[in-house]
């Protein structure tokens, strides 16, 4: 009886903007099978609370939190997400809120790489491996630069998402 009341309340209760943002990011970050079986319901003290349709799905999410949390942090960089707690419970009603796009960055050029990266790169004989590591270093260091920069970026129009890069 109480369970039915709680489920009825969750289906009609107003959902906070934060839960809507989390829900939209959840749908983008996880495989469809997990999205159907779970829903974020609250973020408190960096702990993301998720309701699932069964205890098996709750256990699955806890086991996968080291994969899930980085994806959510990427989509919602302004939120502190330190851990995930999953339990069986009702899902909140979702609508489609505005979700900010993933963080953008301007990849460093090879010439902008620090010397402590350039020197070991030059020692790599395999050209394909050297190019892959160079590209990864350029992307990774540009994300660090983007976090450290408070001023507007004059190259903002050059910004691309990692998935949009073609090399």
C-alpha positions in Angstrom: 0.0 0.0 0.0 2.7 2.5 1.0 4.8 1.5 -2.0 1.9 2.3 -4.3 1.5 5.7 -2.6 5.2 6.5 -3.0 5.2 5.5 -6.7 2.1 7.6 -7.3 3.7 10.6 -5.7 7.0 10.1 -7.6 5.0 10.0 -10.9 3.3 13.3 -10.2 5.7 15.2 -8.0 7.5 18.1 -9.5 11.1 17.2 -10.4 13.9 19.6 -9.7 15.9 21.1 -12.6 19.0 19.3 -11.3 17.3 15.9 -11.5 16.1 16.7 -15.0 19.7 17.6 -16.0 21.0 14.4 -14.4 18.3 12.4 -16.1 19.2 13.8 -19.5 22.9 13.2 -19.0 22.1 9.7 -17.7 20.3 8.9 -20.9 23.3 10.1 -23.0 26.0 8.4 -20.8 24.6 4.9 -20.3 23.6 2.1 -22.6 19.8 1.9 -23.2 19.5 -1.3 -21.1 20.7 0.6 -18.1 18.7 3.7 -18.8 15.5 1.6 -18.9 16.3 -0.1 -15.6 17.5 3.0 -13.6 17.0 6.7 -13.0 18.9 9.3 -11.0 16.8 10.8 -8.3 19.0 13.0 -6.1 22.5 14.4 -5.8 23.6 15.1 -2.2 27.1 15.8 -1.0 28.6 14.5 -4.3 26.7 11.2 -4.0 24.4 10.4 -6.9 21.4 8.5 -5.7 19.9 6.2 -8.4 16.7 4.2 -8.2 16.6 0.9 -10.1 13.8 -1.5 -11.1 15.5 -4.4 -9.3 18.3 -5.2 -6.8 20.2 -6.9 -9.6 20.3 -3.6 -11.6 21.3 -1.8 -8.4 24.2 -4.1 -7.9 25.2 -3.8 -11.6 25.3 0.0 -11.4 27.4 0.0 -8.2 29.9 -2.4 -10.0 29.9 -0.1 -13.1 30.2 3.2 -11.2 33.9 3.6 -12.2 32.7 3.7 -15.8 29.5 5.6 -15.3 30.8 8.5 -13.1 33.5 9.7 -15.5 30.9 9.8 -18.4 28.6 11.9 -16.2 31.4 14.2 -15.0 32.2 14.8 -18.7 28.6 15.7 -19.5 28.1 17.7 -16.3 31.4 19.3 -15.4 29.9 21.8 -13.1 28.6 19.1 -10.7 30.5 17.3 -8.0 30.0 13.6 -8.5 32.1 11.5 -6.2 30.2 8.3 -5.9 27.0 6.5 -6.8 24.4 4.8 -4.5 21.8 2.6 -6.2 18.7 1.0 -4.7 15.4 -0.3 -5.8 12.8 2.5 -5.9 10.3 4.5 -8.1 11.5 6.6 -11.0 10.8 10.3 -11.2 8.8 11.6 -14.1 11.2 12.9 -16.7 10.8 15.6 -19.3 13.5 16.8 -21.8 15.4 19.7 -20.2 18.2 21.7 -21.8 21.5 19.9 -21.2 24.6 21.8 -21.9 26.9 20.4 -24.5 30.0 18.5 -23.4 33.0 20.7 -22.5 34.8 21.9 -25.6 38.4 22.5 -26.0 41.0 23.7 -28.4 43.6 21.0 -29.0 47.2 22.1 -28.5 49.4 22.0 -31.6 52.5 19.9 -31.6 54.6 23.0 -31.2 52.7 23.9 -28.0 53.5 20.7 -26.2 55.9 21.1 -23.3 59.5 19.9 -23.7 58.9 17.2 -21.1 56.4 15.7 -23.6 58.2 16.5 -26.8 61.5 14.8 -25.9 60.1 11.3 -25.0 57.8 11.6 -28.1 60.8 12.1 -30.3 62.4 8.9 -29.0 59.4 6.7 -30.1 60.5 4.9 -33.4 57.0 3.8 -34.5 55.4 6.8 -36.4 51.8 5.6 -35.8 52.4 5.1 -32.1 54.1 8.5 -31.9 51.2 10.2 -33.7 48.6 8.5 -31.4 50.4 9.5 -28.2 51.0 13.1 -29.6 47.3 13.5 -30.4 46.3 12.2 -27.0 48.8 14.5 -25.2 47.5 17.5 -27.3 43.9 16.7 -26.4 44.6 16.0 -22.7 46.7 19.0 -22.1 44.2 21.3 -23.8 41.6 20.1 -21.3 43.9 21.1 -18.5 44.4 24.5 -20.1 40.7 25.0 -20.5 40.1 24.3 -16.8 42.8 26.7 -15.8 41.6 29.5 -18.1 39.1 31.9 -16.6 39.3 34.6 -19.4 37.3 34.2 -22.6 39.1 32.1 -25.2 39.9 34.1 -28.4 39.9 30.8 -30.3 36.4 29.8 -29.2 35.2 29.5 -32.8 37.9 26.8 -33.4 36.6 24.7 -30.5 35.4 21.2 -31.2 34.2 18.3 -29.2 36.6 15.3 -29.0 34.1 13.2 -31.0 34.1 15.8 -33.8 37.9 15.7 -34.3 39.2 14.1 -37.5 42.9 13.4 -37.8 
